[in-house]
Amino acid sequence: MIIILFPLGIGTSKLLSIKVKLPLDIVLLGLVTITIFSSLWMFFLPLAGLWSFSLIFLSTVVFFYNRAEVYEQLKISKNNILKLSFLNKLTLLFTLLAIVYCTSLPAYVIDNESYYIQTIKWLDKYGLVKGLANLHVYLAQQSGFHILEAALNFDSVYDRFNDLSAFYLLIGVVWSLESDINDNYILKYYRKGLVVLSLICFTFISTPSPDTAVYVLTYILIYKFLKLWHHWDEKEFIILTFFCCQIIYFKVIMVLLSILVIMIWLKYYQVKKNVSWMLVGLLFLSLFIGKNLVVTGLPLFPLDYGIVTETVWELPLSVSNFYNGITKAQAFGVSPKVITEMNAFELSQSWFFHSGLEGLLNKILLLSILISFIFLITKKVKPAIKSVIIVFLFHVVVLFVTSPQFRFFIPLLVPSAVLSGLLMFKLSHKTVNFLILTFLFVGLIIATFTGLQNRLTDNDLMIRNYNLHALNLLIQPAPKSIYPNDFKKVTKNELQYHSPLNNSFLYGTYDLPLPAVNERYVEFMENKYQISIQKLGDSISEGFKYVKIKN
């Protein structure tokens, strides 16, 4: 993957007339470039063999014209690794082995069984499909991360290359172990604090979830924001803008991060009256609206606010509201039916007293929020750090209104907590190294032992029971789905689909052939909303629509 990313990152930096010196920034810029190209491609063609060939061909051409720069960056990367201390080299080796092992484990996040696998399969085989959300409402999301995953999984070669999350974590750990001699105490140890994320990420990197990428990119973005606050650098600001847009494209709930970019621009507006960076935001916004229009007919999904397009494949607002309702209910630990009858106080109680370790994490989260707020109003905090904490608190408010799942808080919670901790405690170099190794080791233990993972949730569908055979998993990674792929073919309204024989999970589609949807889900939609799923044309590649059932 590095062979593809370095040329594309360097090519993009030249196209933008910016000189990017840091190898990891070039790699991340290469990932942004592929995100944009693949998002444009999927409107017309699938992200299959032709795409893979075109990507490799483009990268080869760019490499040919920039081979001196590519070799130079590879040399710098090698020297940066060699310059690491012996302890940091051991840490990196341990992390690499842990990542290789954890990516071979069965997936943990239940969303993998409902739409992660299927979203990537649709993109690989058909690209964007009109009204795909009408087949299964969870397929409406089409995260930018899944587009990038489909673009880089080379599914036509091997069907288990779903390791993009692991790659982002590896980039993050390498970035945290490297150092900048110009960094002050806060920036130096904030950078090392990214390893805290390994506590969570080791468990999730076997799943094609956007969470790990969002955690790592957000952490790095805040570091760049803190540096830019004190010293303007146009190159760094452009990179900051690209990273911010990609994060939001991966997970739209992170939209408040754009405040940090706008703050930097306003701070230096009198120096650099340049608004060309807004074109980056406009490009990503166009991609976001475009994919939503194709998949759902609702330009700002999951927001609707009465915005309709009256396309044939438009997702009914009742179904869109249903999706938002079940997402919110899951976060509060109640059923979709019960949540409509609860007031704000009752919802807060349900969230706070959630059973199991999930409830404990919610309590820890609330304590962290209170500490951040008290810290903000009682301590003399520098404006840049204060801005990060304020954005985090605004993010908290938005999540409590929408979907307060613990993992959604993490991207801004961890940076805010690390910054607050560094301001309150002066840590020695030995202490920091000890904490780094501790976090890595504990994260690996949590990822390895299912008994610990099962305590993280009271959702029976996320309980995992399997025997660990480490060597076997390294040779042959676990299947994409933890459920068997037994299915039956169902035909209704001239639509033939694959329904899992294990239909205990209403939204489960697992790794079944396309199109896949649970027969119970189809019947549920028919009974609740009096609508049935139909094809838009003769082929499923033409899309899907809902048709009102006539009495």
C-alpha positions as CSV (number, residue, x, y, z in Angstrom):
1,M,0.0,0.0,0.0
2,I,2.9,2.3,0.8
3,I,4.1,1.9,-2.8
4,I,0.8,3.4,-4.0
5,L,0.4,6.1,-1.3
6,F,3.8,7.7,-1.5
7,P,3.6,8.6,-5.3
8,L,0.0,9.8,-5.0
9,G,0.7,11.9,-1.9
10,I,3.7,13.5,-3.5
11,G,1.8,14.1,-6.8
12,T,-1.1,15.7,-4.9
13,S,1.3,18.0,-2.9
14,K,2.9,19.1,-6.2
15,L,-0.6,19.7,-7.7
16,L,-1.4,21.9,-4.7
17,S,2.0,23.6,-4.9
18,I,2.8,22.7,-1.3
19,K,6.0,21.0,-0.2
20,V,5.2,18.3,2.3
21,K,8.3,17.2,4.1
22,L,7.0,14.6,6.6
23,P,6.6,11.1,5.1
24,L,3.5,10.3,7.3
25,D,1.8,13.5,6.0
26,I,2.5,12.3,2.5
27,V,1.0,8.9,3.2
28,L,-2.1,10.4,4.8
29,L,-2.4,12.9,1.9
30,G,-2.2,9.9,-0.5
31,L,-5.2,8.3,1.4
32,V,-7.1,11.6,1.0
33,T,-6.4,11.5,-2.7
34,I,-7.7,8.0,-3.1
35,T,-10.7,8.9,-1.1
36,I,-11.6,11.7,-3.5
37,F,-10.8,9.7,-6.7
38,S,-12.7,6.6,-5.6
39,S,-15.7,8.7,-4.5
40,L,-15.9,10.2,-8.0
41,W,-15.3,6.8,-9.7
42,M,-18.1,5.0,-7.7
43,F,-20.8,7.3,-9.3
44,F,-20.1,5.6,-12.6
45,L,-18.4,2.3,-12.1
46,P,-17.8,-0.3,-9.3
47,L,-14.6,-0.3,-7.3
48,A,-13.6,-3.6,-8.7
49,G,-10.8,-4.9,-11.0
50,L,-10.8,-2.0,-13.5
51,W,-10.5,0.5,-10.6
52,S,-7.6,-1.5,-9.0
53,F,-5.8,-1.6,-12.3
54,S,-6.4,2.2,-12.9
55,L,-5.2,3.0,-9.4
56,I,-2.0,1.0,-9.7
57,F,-1.4,2.4,-13.2
58,L,-1.9,6.0,-12.0
59,S,0.4,5.5,-9.1
60,T,3.0,4.0,-11.4
61,V,2.9,6.9,-13.8
62,V,3.1,9.4,-10.9
63,F,6.0,7.4,-9.4
64,F,7.9,7.5,-12.8
65,Y,7.7,11.3,-12.9
66,N,8.5,11.7,-9.2
67,R,10.8,8.8,-8.5
68,A,13.5,10.9,-7.0
69,E,11.1,12.4,-4.4
70,V,9.6,9.0,-3.6
71,Y,13.1,7.5,-3.0
72,E,14.0,10.5,-0.9
73,Q,10.8,10.0,1.3
74,L,11.4,6.3,1.7
75,K,15.0,7.1,2.8
76,I,13.7,9.7,5.3
77,S,11.2,7.1,6.6
78,K,13.9,4.5,7.1
79,N,16.1,7.0,8.9
80,N,13.3,8.1,11.1
81,I,12.7,4.5,12.2
82,L,16.4,4.0,12.8
83,K,16.7,7.1,14.9
84,L,14.1,5.9,17.3
85,S,15.3,4.9,20.7
86,F,15.8,1.2,21.5
87,L,12.6,1.2,23.7
88,N,10.6,3.0,20.9
89,K,11.8,0.4,18.4
90,L,10.6,-2.4,20.7
91,T,7.3,-0.6,21.2
92,L,6.9,-0.3,17.4
93,L,7.7,-4.0,16.9
94,F,5.3,-5.0,19.6
95,T,2.6,-2.8,18.1
96,L,3.2,-4.2,14.6
97,L,2.9,-7.8,15.8
98,A,-0.1,-7.0,17.9
99,I,-1.8,-5.3,14.9
100,V,-1.1,-8.3,12.6
101,Y,-2.6,-10.6,15.2
102,C,-5.6,-8.5,16.1
103,T,-6.6,-8.0,12.4
104,S,-6.8,-11.8,12.1
105,L,-9.4,-12.0,14.9
106,P,-13.1,-12.2,14.3
107,A,-14.9,-8.8,14.0
108,Y,-16.4,-7.4,17.2
109,V,-18.7,-4.5,16.3
110,I,-22.2,-5.6,15.6
111,D,-22.5,-3.0,12.8
112,N,-20.2,-5.3,10.8
113,E,-23.0,-7.9,10.6
114,S,-25.7,-5.4,9.6
115,Y,-24.1,-3.2,7.0
116,Y,-20.2,-2.8,7.1
117,I,-19.6,-6.0,5.0
118,Q,-22.5,-5.5,2.7
119,T,-21.7,-1.8,2.1
120,I,-18.2,-2.7,0.9
121,K,-19.5,-5.6,-1.2
122,W,-22.0,-3.3,-3.0
123,L,-19.3,-0.7,-3.7
124,D,-16.9,-3.4,-4.9
125,K,-19.4,-5.0,-7.3
126,Y,-21.7,-2.1,-8.4
127,G,-20.4,1.2,-7.1
128,L,-23.2,3.6,-5.9
129,V,-26.7,2.1,-6.4
130,K,-29.8,4.2,-6.6
131,G,-32.1,3.7,-3.6
132,L,-29.9,1.1,-2.0
133,A,-31.3,2.3,1.4
134,N,-34.7,1.0,0.3
135,L,-33.3,-2.5,0.4
136,H,-31.9,-2.1,3.9
137,V,-32.0,1.3,5.7
138,Y,-28.6,0.7,7.3
139,L,-27.0,0.8,3.8
140,A,-28.0,4.4,3.6
141,Q,-24.8,5.5,5.5
142,Q,-22.2,4.7,2.9
143,S,-19.4,6.2,5.0
144,G,-16.4,7.7,3.1
145,F,-14.3,5.2,5.1
146,H,-16.1,2.3,3.5
147,I,-15.6,3.9,0.1
148,L,-11.9,4.1,0.8
149,E,-11.9,0.5,2.2
150,A,-13.6,-0.8,-1.0
151,A,-11.0,1.2,-3.1
152,L,-8.1,-0.5,-1.3
153,N,-9.2,-4.0,-0.4
154,F,-8.3,-5.5,-3.9
155,D,-11.3,-7.8,-3.4
156,S,-10.7,-9.4,-6.8
157,V,-7.4,-10.7,-5.6
158,Y,-8.2,-11.8,-2.0
159,D,-11.5,-11.3,-0.2
160,R,-10.1,-10.6,3.3
161,F,-8.1,-7.4,2.8
162,N,-10.3,-5.3,5.2
163,D,-7.3,-3.9,7.2
164,L,-7.5,-0.2,6.6
165,S,-8.3,0.5,10.2
166,A,-5.2,-1.4,11.2
167,F,-3.1,0.7,8.8
168,Y,-4.4,3.9,10.3
169,L,-3.6,2.7,13.8
170,L,-0.1,1.8,12.7
171,I,0.4,5.2,11.1
172,G,-0.8,6.8,14.4
173,V,1.6,4.8,16.6
174,V,4.6,5.5,14.3
175,W,3.6,9.2,14.3
176,S,3.4,9.2,18.2
177,L,6.8,7.6,18.6
178,E,8.6,10.0,16.3
179,S,9.3,13.5,17.6
180,D,9.8,17.1,16.5
181,I,12.7,18.9,18.2
182,N,10.7,22.1,18.0
183,D,7.9,20.8,20.2
184,N,7.4,22.1,23.7
185,Y,6.5,19.9,26.7
186,I,2.8,19.8,25.9
187,L,3.2,19.0,22.2
188,K,5.9,16.5,22.8
189,Y,3.9,14.4,25.3
190,Y,0.6,15.0,23.7
191,R,2.0,13.3,20.6
192,K,3.0,10.3,22.6
193,G,-0.5,10.2,24.2
194,L,-2.0,8.9,21.0
195,V,-1.0,5.4,22.2
196,V,-3.9,5.7,24.7
197,L,-6.2,4.9,21.7
198,S,-4.7,1.4,21.4
199,L,-6.8,0.5,24.5
200,I,-9.8,0.8,22.3
201,C,-8.5,0.3,18.8
202,F,-6.9,-3.1,19.1
203,T,-10.4,-4.5,19.7
204,F,-11.9,-2.8,16.7
205,I,-9.2,-3.0,13.9
206,S,-10.5,-6.4,12.7
207,T,-13.7,-4.6,11.7
208,P,-14.0,-2.3,8.7
209,S,-15.2,0.5,11.0
210,P,-14.4,4.2,10.5
211,D,-13.9,4.7,14.2
212,T,-10.1,3.9,14.4
213,A,-9.3,6.1,11.4
214,V,-11.4,8.9,12.9
215,Y,-9.7,8.6,16.3
216,V,-6.2,8.7,14.8
217,L,-6.9,11.5,12.3
218,T,-8.6,13.7,14.9
219,Y,-5.8,13.3,17.3
220,I,-3.2,14.3,14.6
221,L,-5.4,17.1,13.5
222,I,-5.6,18.6,17.0
223,Y,-1.8,18.5,17.2
224,K,-1.5,20.4,13.9
225,F,-4.1,22.9,15.2
226,L,-2.1,23.5,18.3
227,K,1.1,24.2,16.2
228,L,-0.7,26.4,13.7
229,W,-2.2,28.5,16.5
230,H,1.3,29.8,17.4
231,H,2.8,29.8,13.9
232,W,1.2,30.2,10.5
233,D,2.2,27.7,7.9
234,E,0.1,27.6,4.7
235,K,1.2,24.1,3.9
236,E,0.2,22.8,7.3
237,F,-3.2,24.7,7.0
238,I,-4.0,23.0,3.7
239,I,-3.2,19.6,5.2
240,L,-5.3,20.4,8.2
241,T,-8.2,21.3,6.0
242,F,-7.9,18.0,4.0
243,F,-7.7,16.0,7.2
244,C,-10.7,17.7,8.7
245,C,-12.8,17.2,5.6
246,Q,-11.8,13.5,5.4
247,I,-12.7,12.9,9.0
248,I,-16.2,14.5,8.5
249,Y,-16.6,12.5,5.3
250,F,-15.8,9.3,7.3
251,K,-18.1,10.2,10.2
252,V,-20.5,13.2,9.7
253,I,-21.0,13.5,13.5
254,M,-17.5,15.0,13.6
255,V,-18.6,18.2,11.8
256,L,-17.8,20.4,14.7
257,L,-14.1,19.8,14.0
258,S,-14.5,22.4,11.2
259,I,-14.7,25.0,13.9
260,L,-10.9,24.5,14.6
261,V,-10.1,25.0,10.9
262,I,-12.2,28.2,10.8
263,M,-10.6,29.5,13.9
264,I,-7.1,29.2,12.4
265,W,-8.2,30.9,9.3
266,L,-9.9,33.8,11.2
267,K,-6.8,34.2,13.4
268,Y,-4.5,34.7,10.4
269,Y,-7.1,36.3,8.0
270,Q,-5.4,39.7,8.0
271,V,-2.1,38.0,7.1
272,K,-3.4,35.6,4.5
273,K,-6.6,36.7,2.9
274,N,-7.0,33.4,1.1
275,V,-10.3,31.5,0.8
276,S,-9.2,28.9,-1.7
277,W,-9.1,26.3,1.1
278,M,-12.9,26.5,1.1
279,L,-12.9,24.7,-2.2
280,V,-11.7,21.6,-0.4
281,G,-14.7,21.7,1.9
282,L,-17.0,22.4,-1.1
283,L,-15.6,19.3,-2.9
284,F,-16.2,17.0,0.1
285,L,-19.6,18.5,0.7
286,S,-20.5,17.8,-3.0
287,L,-19.3,14.2,-2.7
288,F,-21.3,13.8,0.6
289,I,-24.5,15.2,-0.9
290,G,-24.1,13.4,-4.2
291,K,-23.7,9.9,-2.6
292,N,-26.7,10.6,-0.3
293,L,-28.8,11.6,-3.3
294,V,-28.0,8.4,-5.1
295,V,-28.4,6.1,-2.2
296,T,-31.3,7.7,-0.3
297,G,-32.7,10.6,-2.3
298,L,-32.2,12.7,0.8
299,P,-29.2,15.1,0.3
300,L,-28.3,15.5,4.0
301,F,-29.1,12.0,5.4
302,P,-29.3,11.2,8.2
303,L,-30.7,14.7,8.6
304,D,-33.9,15.2,6.7
305,Y,-35.7,18.3,8.1
306,G,-38.3,18.0,5.4
307,I,-35.7,18.2,2.6
308,V,-37.1,16.1,-0.2
309,T,-36.1,15.5,-3.8
310,E,-39.1,13.6,-5.1
311,T,-36.9,11.0,-6.8
312,V,-38.4,7.6,-7.6
313,W,-36.0,6.0,-5.2
314,E,-36.3,8.5,-2.3
315,L,-36.2,6.9,1.1
316,P,-39.6,7.6,2.8
317,L,-39.2,10.1,5.7
318,S,-41.0,7.7,8.0
319,V,-38.2,5.1,7.4
320,S,-35.5,7.8,7.8
321,N,-37.0,8.8,11.1
322,F,-37.2,5.1,12.1
323,Y,-33.5,4.7,11.4
324,N,-32.7,7.8,13.5
325,G,-34.9,6.4,16.3
326,I,-33.3,3.0,16.5
327,T,-29.8,4.6,16.5
328,K,-30.7,6.9,19.3
329,A,-32.5,4.1,21.3
330,Q,-29.4,1.9,21.0
331,A,-27.3,4.6,22.5
332,F,-29.6,5.1,25.5
333,G,-30.0,1.3,26.0
334,V,-33.8,1.2,25.5
335,S,-36.1,-0.1,22.7
336,P,-37.2,2.2,19.9
337,K,-40.8,1.9,21.1
338,V,-40.0,2.9,24.7
339,I,-37.7,5.9,23.7
340,T,-40.7,7.8,22.2
341,E,-42.4,7.7,25.6
342,M,-39.5,9.0,27.7
343,N,-38.6,12.5,28.6
344,A,-35.1,14.0,28.7
345,F,-34.6,13.2,32.4
346,E,-35.7,9.6,31.9
347,L,-33.4,9.2,28.9
348,S,-30.4,10.6,30.9
349,Q,-31.2,8.2,33.8
350,S,-31.3,5.3,31.3
351,W,-28.0,6.3,29.8
352,F,-26.3,6.9,33.1
353,F,-27.5,3.6,34.7
354,H,-26.9,1.5,31.7
355,S,-26.0,-2.1,32.7
356,G,-22.6,-3.7,32.5
357,L,-19.3,-2.1,31.7
358,E,-21.1,0.1,29.1
359,G,-22.8,1.8,32.0
360,L,-19.4,2.1,33.8
361,L,-17.9,3.7,30.7
362,N,-20.8,6.2,30.6
363,K,-20.1,7.2,34.2
364,I,-16.4,7.6,33.5
365,L,-17.3,9.7,30.4
366,L,-19.6,11.9,32.4
367,L,-16.9,12.4,35.1
368,S,-14.4,13.3,32.3
369,I,-16.9,15.9,30.9
370,L,-17.4,17.5,34.3
371,I,-13.6,17.6,35.0
372,S,-13.1,19.2,31.5
373,F,-15.7,21.8,32.3
374,I,-14.4,22.6,35.8
375,F,-10.8,22.6,34.5
376,L,-11.9,25.1,31.8
377,I,-13.5,27.6,34.1
378,T,-11.1,27.4,37.1
379,K,-7.7,27.1,35.4
380,K,-5.8,29.5,33.3
381,V,-5.7,27.6,30.0
382,K,-4.0,28.7,26.9
383,P,-6.5,29.8,24.1
384,A,-5.5,26.9,21.7
385,I,-6.1,24.2,24.3
386,K,-9.2,26.0,25.6
387,S,-10.6,25.9,22.0
388,V,-10.1,22.2,21.8
389,I,-11.9,21.6,25.1
390,I,-14.8,23.9,24.2
391,V,-15.3,22.1,20.8
392,F,-15.3,18.8,22.8
393,L,-18.0,20.1,25.1
394,F,-20.1,21.3,22.2
395,H,-19.5,17.8,20.6
396,V,-20.8,16.3,23.8
397,V,-24.0,18.3,23.6
398,V,-24.6,17.3,20.0
399,L,-24.1,13.6,20.8
400,F,-26.5,13.7,23.8
401,V,-29.2,15.1,21.5
402,T,-28.5,12.6,18.7
403,S,-26.7,9.4,19.7
404,P,-24.6,9.3,22.9
405,Q,-22.7,6.1,22.2
406,F,-19.4,6.0,24.1
407,R,-17.3,5.3,21.0
408,F,-18.6,8.5,19.4
409,F,-17.2,10.6,22.2
410,I,-13.7,9.2,22.0
411,P,-12.2,11.2,19.1
412,L,-12.4,14.4,21.1
413,L,-12.5,12.9,24.6
414,V,-9.0,11.4,24.4
415,P,-7.2,14.5,23.1
416,S,-9.0,16.7,25.7
417,A,-8.2,14.3,28.5
418,V,-4.5,14.0,27.4
419,L,-4.1,17.8,27.2
420,S,-5.8,18.3,30.6
421,G,-3.6,15.7,32.2
422,L,-0.5,17.3,30.8
423,L,-1.5,20.6,32.2
424,M,-2.3,19.2,35.6
425,F,0.7,16.8,36.0
426,K,4.3,17.1,35.0
427,L,5.3,13.6,33.8
428,S,8.9,12.3,33.5
429,H,10.1,10.6,30.4
430,K,10.3,7.3,32.2
431,T,6.7,7.6,33.4
432,V,5.5,8.4,29.8
433,N,7.3,5.3,28.4
434,F,5.8,3.1,31.2
435,L,2.3,4.4,30.4
436,I,2.8,3.8,26.6
437,L,3.8,0.2,27.2
438,T,1.0,-0.3,29.7
439,F,-1.7,1.0,27.3
440,L,-0.4,-1.2,24.5
441,F,-0.3,-4.3,26.6
442,V,-3.7,-3.8,28.2
443,G,-5.2,-3.0,24.8
444,L,-3.8,-6.3,23.4
445,I,-5.2,-8.3,26.3
446,I,-8.7,-6.8,25.9
447,A,-8.6,-7.6,22.2
448,T,-7.4,-11.2,22.8
449,F,-9.6,-12.4,25.6
450,T,-13.3,-12.6,24.7
451,G,-14.3,-12.8,28.3
452,L,-13.2,-9.2,28.8
453,Q,-14.8,-8.1,25.5
454,N,-18.1,-9.7,26.5
455,R,-18.2,-7.6,29.6
456,L,-18.0,-4.4,27.5
457,T,-21.7,-4.9,26.4
458,D,-25.0,-6.2,27.4
459,N,-26.0,-6.7,23.8
460,D,-26.3,-10.5,23.3
461,L,-25.5,-10.1,19.6
462,M,-22.0,-8.8,20.4
463,I,-21.1,-11.7,22.8
464,R,-18.4,-13.7,21.2
465,N,-17.5,-17.3,22.0
466,Y,-14.6,-18.8,20.1
467,N,-11.5,-20.7,20.8
468,L,-8.3,-18.8,20.1
469,H,-5.8,-20.6,17.9
470,A,-3.3,-17.8,17.4
471,L,-1.1,-19.5,14.8
472,N,-4.1,-20.7,12.7
473,L,-5.5,-17.1,12.7
474,L,-2.2,-15.7,11.5
475,I,-2.1,-18.2,8.6
476,Q,-5.8,-17.9,7.8
477,P,-7.6,-14.9,9.2
478,A,-11.0,-15.3,10.7
479,P,-14.0,-14.9,8.2
480,K,-15.4,-11.4,7.8
481,S,-18.6,-12.4,9.7
482,I,-18.8,-14.2,13.0
483,Y,-22.1,-15.8,11.8
484,P,-22.5,-18.7,9.4
485,N,-23.4,-17.7,5.9
486,D,-26.3,-20.1,5.4
487,F,-29.1,-18.5,3.5
488,K,-32.3,-19.2,1.6
489,K,-33.4,-17.4,-1.6
490,V,-36.6,-15.5,-1.3
491,T,-38.5,-14.0,-4.3
492,K,-41.1,-11.3,-3.9
493,N,-42.4,-8.6,-6.3
494,E,-39.9,-9.9,-8.9
495,L,-37.0,-9.3,-6.4
496,Q,-34.9,-12.3,-5.5
497,Y,-32.8,-11.8,-2.3
498,H,-30.8,-13.8,0.1
499,S,-32.1,-14.1,3.6
500,P,-30.0,-15.6,6.5
501,L,-31.2,-18.9,8.0
502,N,-30.0,-17.5,11.3
503,N,-32.5,-14.6,11.4
504,S,-32.4,-13.8,15.1
505,F,-30.8,-10.5,14.3
506,L,-33.5,-8.4,12.4
507,Y,-30.9,-6.3,10.6
508,G,-28.3,-9.0,10.1
509,T,-27.1,-9.6,6.5
510,Y,-23.6,-11.0,7.4
511,D,-21.4,-12.0,4.4
512,L,-24.3,-13.3,2.3
513,P,-24.4,-12.9,-1.5
514,L,-25.9,-9.7,-2.9
515,P,-28.6,-8.7,-2.5
516,A,-29.0,-9.7,1.1
517,V,-31.7,-8.7,3.6
518,N,-33.5,-10.5,6.4
519,E,-36.9,-11.8,5.4
520,R,-38.1,-10.7,8.8
521,Y,-36.9,-7.2,8.1
522,V,-38.9,-7.1,4.8
523,E,-42.0,-8.3,6.5
524,F,-41.5,-5.7,9.3
525,M,-41.4,-2.9,6.8
526,E,-44.5,-4.2,5.0
527,N,-46.5,-4.5,8.3
528,K,-45.3,-1.3,9.9
529,Y,-45.2,1.1,7.0
530,Q,-47.3,-0.7,4.3
531,I,-44.4,-0.5,1.8
532,S,-42.7,-3.2,-0.2
533,I,-39.2,-3.3,-1.8
534,Q,-39.0,-3.4,-5.6
535,K,-36.2,-3.1,-8.2
536,L,-36.0,0.1,-10.2
537,G,-35.3,-1.9,-13.4
538,D,-34.5,-5.4,-14.6
539,S,-31.2,-5.6,-12.7
540,I,-30.3,-5.0,-9.0
541,S,-27.6,-2.7,-10.3
542,E,-30.3,-0.2,-11.4
543,G,-31.4,0.2,-7.8
544,F,-34.4,-0.2,-5.5
545,K,-37.5,1.7,-4.5
546,Y,-40.3,1.4,-2.0
547,V,-43.9,1.0,-3.3
548,K,-46.9,1.6,-1.2
549,I,-48.9,-1.6,-0.6
550,K,-52.5,-1.2,-1.9
551,N,-55.1,-2.5,0.5
